[in-house]
Amino acid sequence: MIKIYGIKTCGSVRKAIAFMNKHNIEFEFVDFKTKKVDKSKIKEWATKAPLDVLLNTKGTKYKTLQLKELDLDESGKLQWLSDENMLLKRPVIEFGDKLIVGFDDKIYLDTFVH
């Protein structure tokens, strides 16, 4: 089962959901505003994608918290992502043993349609 993690108001998440619906692909949506992604799940994701990919350094939350100035190491990034899920780049999609971060139409087509 495909799981899409994100928030309903995110444009990239809406694009991912629209893609799945257009191609009649079943998925489960996990809204991390209502269901927090815990540290163990983020650690699992970090084995499939670098923390630098998971951490949204372009988002408002990252800038508001002034995390760039902290020059975080891997454990610092992991802790911040666990404490503040809004720092995750969205969407995060679990598919079998794969993890896809962000929206990319070509990657989605290659992964889910072909």
PyRosetta script that sets phi, psi and omega in degrees:
from pyrosetta import init, pose_from_sequence

init()
pose = pose_from_sequence("MIKIYGIKTCGSVRKAIAFMNKHNIEFEFVDFKTKKVDKSKIKEWATKAPLDVLLNTKGTKYKTLQLKELDLDESGKLQWLSDENMLLKRPVIEFGDKLIVGFDDKIYLDTFVH")
pose.set_psi(1, 134.5)
pose.set_omega(1, 177.4)
pose.set_phi(2, -81.2)
pose.set_psi(2, 132.7)
pose.set_omega(2, 175.8)
pose.set_phi(3, -118.8)
pose.set_psi(3, 128.7)
pose.set_omega(3, 176.4)
pose.set_phi(4, -109.2)
pose.set_psi(4, 121.6)
pose.set_omega(4, 177.9)
pose.set_phi(5, -104.7)
pose.set_psi(5, 135.9)
pose.set_omega(5, 177.8)
pose.set_phi(6, 170.5)
pose.set_psi(6, -156.7)
pose.set_omega(6, 175.4)
pose.set_phi(7, -128.4)
pose.set_psi(7, 147.5)
pose.set_omega(7, -173.4)
pose.set_phi(8, -63.2)
pose.set_psi(8, -27.1)
pose.set_omega(8, -175.0)
pose.set_phi(9, -86.7)
pose.set_psi(9, -5.3)
pose.set_omega(9, -178.1)
pose.set_phi(10, -78.5)
pose.set_psi(10, 129.3)
pose.set_omega(10, 179.8)
pose.set_phi(11, -58.6)
pose.set_psi(11, -43.1)
pose.set_omega(11, -179.4)
pose.set_phi(12, -66.6)
pose.set_psi(12, -36.6)
pose.set_omega(12, 177.7)
pose.set_phi(13, -67.1)
pose.set_psi(13, -42.6)
pose.set_omega(13, 178.5)
pose.set_phi(14, -61.6)
pose.set_psi(14, -38.9)
pose.set_omega(14, 177.4)
pose.set_phi(15, -64.0)
pose.set_psi(15, -42.5)
pose.set_omega(15, -179.6)
pose.set_phi(16, -63.5)
pose.set_psi(16, -43.7)
pose.set_omega(16, 179.4)
pose.set_phi(17, -65.1)
pose.set_psi(17, -42.6)
pose.set_omega(17, 178.5)
pose.set_phi(18, -61.8)
pose.set_psi(18, -41.1)
pose.set_omega(18, 177.9)
pose.set_phi(19, -59.3)
pose.set_psi(19, -49.1)
pose.set_omega(19, -179.0)
pose.set_phi(20, -60.9)
pose.set_psi(20, -44.7)
pose.set_omega(20, -179.9)
pose.set_phi(21, -64.2)
pose.set_psi(21, -42.0)
pose.set_omega(21, 179.9)
pose.set_phi(22, -59.9)
pose.set_psi(22, -36.7)
pose.set_omega(22, -176.8)
pose.set_phi(23, -98.1)
pose.set_psi(23, 12.5)
pose.set_omega(23, 178.8)
pose.set_phi(24, 52.3)
pose.set_psi(24, 45.3)
pose.set_omega(24, 179.6)
pose.set_phi(25, -103.0)
pose.set_psi(25, 124.0)
pose.set_omega(25, 179.2)
pose.set_phi(26, -74.4)
pose.set_psi(26, 143.4)
pose.set_omega(26, 178.4)
pose.set_phi(27, -155.3)
pose.set_psi(27, 162.6)
pose.set_omega(27, 172.7)
pose.set_phi(28, -111.5)
pose.set_psi(28, 133.9)
pose.set_omega(28, 178.7)
pose.set_phi(29, -102.7)
pose.set_psi(29, 129.9)
pose.set_omega(29, 177.1)
pose.set_phi(30, -116.0)
pose.set_psi(30, 111.4)
pose.set_omega(30, 179.9)
pose.set_phi(31, -88.5)
pose.set_psi(31, 110.0)
pose.set_omega(31, -175.8)
pose.set_phi(32, -80.9)
pose.set_psi(32, 7.7)
pose.set_omega(32, 166.7)
pose.set_phi(33, -78.7)
pose.set_psi(33, -27.4)
pose.set_omega(33, -179.4)
pose.set_phi(34, -108.0)
pose.set_psi(34, -22.5)
pose.set_omega(34, 178.6)
pose.set_phi(35, -132.8)
pose.set_psi(35, 101.3)
pose.set_omega(35, -175.1)
pose.set_phi(36, -62.1)
pose.set_psi(36, 138.2)
pose.set_omega(36, 173.2)
pose.set_phi(37, -86.1)
pose.set_psi(37, 121.3)
pose.set_omega(37, -174.5)
pose.set_phi(38, -86.7)
pose.set_psi(38, 172.9)
pose.set_omega(38, -175.0)
pose.set_phi(39, -61.3)
pose.set_psi(39, -37.5)
pose.set_omega(39, -179.0)
pose.set_phi(40, -65.1)
pose.set_psi(40, -37.8)
pose.set_omega(40, 178.2)
pose.set_phi(41, -67.7)
pose.set_psi(41, -41.5)
pose.set_omega(41, 179.5)
pose.set_phi(42, -66.8)
pose.set_psi(42, -36.8)
pose.set_omega(42, 174.9)
pose.set_phi(43, -61.9)
pose.set_psi(43, -42.3)
pose.set_omega(43, 177.5)
pose.set_phi(44, -61.0)
pose.set_psi(44, -45.8)
pose.set_omega(44, 178.1)
pose.set_phi(45, -60.5)
pose.set_psi(45, -38.1)
pose.set_omega(45, -177.4)
pose.set_phi(46, -65.7)
pose.set_psi(46, -15.7)
pose.set_omega(46, 174.8)
pose.set_phi(47, -81.1)
pose.set_psi(47, -14.4)
pose.set_omega(47, -177.7)
pose.set_phi(48, -111.3)
pose.set_psi(48, -19.1)
pose.set_omega(48, 178.7)
pose.set_phi(49, -148.2)
pose.set_psi(49, 138.3)
pose.set_omega(49, 179.5)
pose.set_phi(50, -60.8)
pose.set_psi(50, 148.7)
pose.set_omega(50, 178.0)
pose.set_phi(51, -58.3)
pose.set_psi(51, -30.4)
pose.set_omega(51, 178.2)
pose.set_phi(52, -65.5)
pose.set_psi(52, -25.0)
pose.set_omega(52, 176.0)
pose.set_phi(53, -80.6)
pose.set_psi(53, -38.8)
pose.set_omega(53, -178.9)
pose.set_phi(54, -71.4)
pose.set_psi(54, -31.1)
pose.set_omega(54, -177.1)
pose.set_phi(55, -82.6)
pose.set_psi(55, 119.6)
pose.set_omega(55, -179.8)
pose.set_phi(56, -84.8)
pose.set_psi(56, 95.4)
pose.set_omega(56, -177.7)
pose.set_phi(57, -82.5)
pose.set_psi(57, -5.2)
pose.set_omega(57, 179.5)
pose.set_phi(58, -98.2)
pose.set_psi(58, -7.0)
pose.set_omega(58, -175.3)
pose.set_phi(59, -80.1)
pose.set_psi(59, 161.9)
pose.set_omega(59, -179.8)
pose.set_phi(60, -60.8)
pose.set_psi(60, -43.4)
pose.set_omega(60, -176.5)
pose.set_phi(61, -60.6)
pose.set_psi(61, -42.4)
pose.set_omega(61, 179.5)
pose.set_phi(62, -61.0)
pose.set_psi(62, -43.9)
pose.set_omega(62, -179.0)
pose.set_phi(63, -70.9)
pose.set_psi(63, -42.1)
pose.set_omega(63, -180.0)
pose.set_phi(64, -61.1)
pose.set_psi(64, -40.7)
pose.set_omega(64, -179.8)
pose.set_phi(65, -79.6)
pose.set_psi(65, -5.8)
pose.set_omega(65, 179.5)
pose.set_phi(66, 53.5)
pose.set_psi(66, 45.4)
pose.set_omega(66, -176.8)
pose.set_phi(67, -72.4)
pose.set_psi(67, -23.9)
pose.set_omega(67, 178.9)
pose.set_phi(68, -58.9)
pose.set_psi(68, -39.4)
pose.set_omega(68, -179.1)
pose.set_phi(69, -66.2)
pose.set_psi(69, -22.8)
pose.set_omega(69, -178.1)
pose.set_phi(70, -78.9)
pose.set_psi(70, -16.0)
pose.set_omega(70, -179.7)
pose.set_phi(71, 47.1)
pose.set_psi(71, 62.1)
pose.set_omega(71, -172.8)
pose.set_phi(72, -67.2)
pose.set_psi(72, 140.2)
pose.set_omega(72, 171.1)
pose.set_phi(73, -87.8)
pose.set_psi(73, -177.6)
pose.set_omega(73, -176.5)
pose.set_phi(74, -58.2)
pose.set_psi(74, -44.5)
pose.set_omega(74, -178.3)
pose.set_phi(75, -69.1)
pose.set_psi(75, -32.7)
pose.set_omega(75, 176.5)
pose.set_phi(76, -66.1)
pose.set_psi(76, -43.0)
pose.set_omega(76, 178.0)
pose.set_phi(77, -62.5)
pose.set_psi(77, -44.5)
pose.set_omega(77, 179.4)
pose.set_phi(78, -59.8)
pose.set_psi(78, -44.3)
pose.set_omega(78, -179.3)
pose.set_phi(79, -64.1)
pose.set_psi(79, -45.6)
pose.set_omega(79, 179.5)
pose.set_phi(80, -63.4)
pose.set_psi(80, -42.4)
pose.set_omega(80, 178.4)
pose.set_phi(81, -62.3)
pose.set_psi(81, -36.6)
pose.set_omega(81, 178.7)
pose.set_phi(82, -70.4)
pose.set_psi(82, -41.8)
pose.set_omega(82, -177.7)
pose.set_phi(83, -74.6)
pose.set_psi(83, -33.0)
pose.set_omega(83, -172.7)
pose.set_phi(84, -134.3)
pose.set_psi(84, 85.7)
pose.set_omega(84, -177.0)
pose.set_phi(85, -58.1)
pose.set_psi(85, -22.3)
pose.set_omega(85, 179.2)
pose.set_phi(86, -65.8)
pose.set_psi(86, -9.6)
pose.set_omega(86, 176.0)
pose.set_phi(87, -82.3)
pose.set_psi(87, -9.8)
pose.set_omega(87, 179.5)
pose.set_phi(88, -73.1)
pose.set_psi(88, 136.2)
pose.set_omega(88, 171.8)
pose.set_phi(89, -68.4)
pose.set_psi(89, 139.4)
pose.set_omega(89, -173.4)
pose.set_phi(90, -120.9)
pose.set_psi(90, 153.4)
pose.set_omega(90, -12.0)
pose.set_phi(91, -78.3)
pose.set_psi(91, 162.2)
pose.set_omega(91, 168.9)
pose.set_phi(92, -108.6)
pose.set_psi(92, 123.3)
pose.set_omega(92, -176.9)
pose.set_phi(93, -117.8)
pose.set_psi(93, 123.8)
pose.set_omega(93, 173.7)
pose.set_phi(94, -96.6)
pose.set_psi(94, 128.9)
pose.set_omega(94, -179.8)
pose.set_phi(95, -144.7)
pose.set_psi(95, 103.0)
pose.set_omega(95, -175.1)
pose.set_phi(96, 61.1)
pose.set_psi(96, -125.2)
pose.set_omega(96, 177.9)
pose.set_phi(97, -97.2)
pose.set_psi(97, 10.9)
pose.set_omega(97, -178.2)
pose.set_phi(98, -99.3)
pose.set_psi(98, 158.0)
pose.set_omega(98, 174.4)
pose.set_phi(99, -135.7)
pose.set_psi(99, 126.9)
pose.set_omega(99, 177.4)
pose.set_phi(100, -118.0)
pose.set_psi(100, 129.0)
pose.set_omega(100, -178.0)
pose.set_phi(101, -116.4)
pose.set_psi(101, 125.7)
pose.set_omega(101, -179.6)
pose.set_phi(102, 91.1)
pose.set_psi(102, 174.8)
pose.set_omega(102, 179.1)
pose.set_phi(103, -105.6)
pose.set_psi(103, 127.9)
pose.set_omega(103, 176.3)
pose.set_phi(104, -147.4)
pose.set_psi(104, 108.3)
pose.set_omega(104, -175.1)
pose.set_phi(105, -54.4)
pose.set_psi(105, -44.0)
pose.set_omega(105, -177.9)
pose.set_phi(106, -64.9)
pose.set_psi(106, -45.5)
pose.set_omega(106, 179.2)
pose.set_phi(107, -62.8)
pose.set_psi(107, -41.2)
pose.set_omega(107, 178.7)
pose.set_phi(108, -62.0)
pose.set_psi(108, -45.5)
pose.set_omega(108, 178.4)
pose.set_phi(109, -59.6)
pose.set_psi(109, -47.5)
pose.set_omega(109, -178.3)
pose.set_phi(110, -64.4)
pose.set_psi(110, -36.4)
pose.set_omega(110, -175.4)
pose.set_phi(111, -83.1)
pose.set_psi(111, -45.0)
pose.set_omega(111, -169.3)
pose.set_phi(112, -104.1)
pose.set_psi(112, -19.7)
pose.set_omega(112, -174.1)
pose.set_phi(113, -108.2)
pose.set_psi(113, -39.1)
pose.set_omega(113, -175.8)
pose.set_phi(114, -87.2)
pose.dump_pdb("model.pdb")
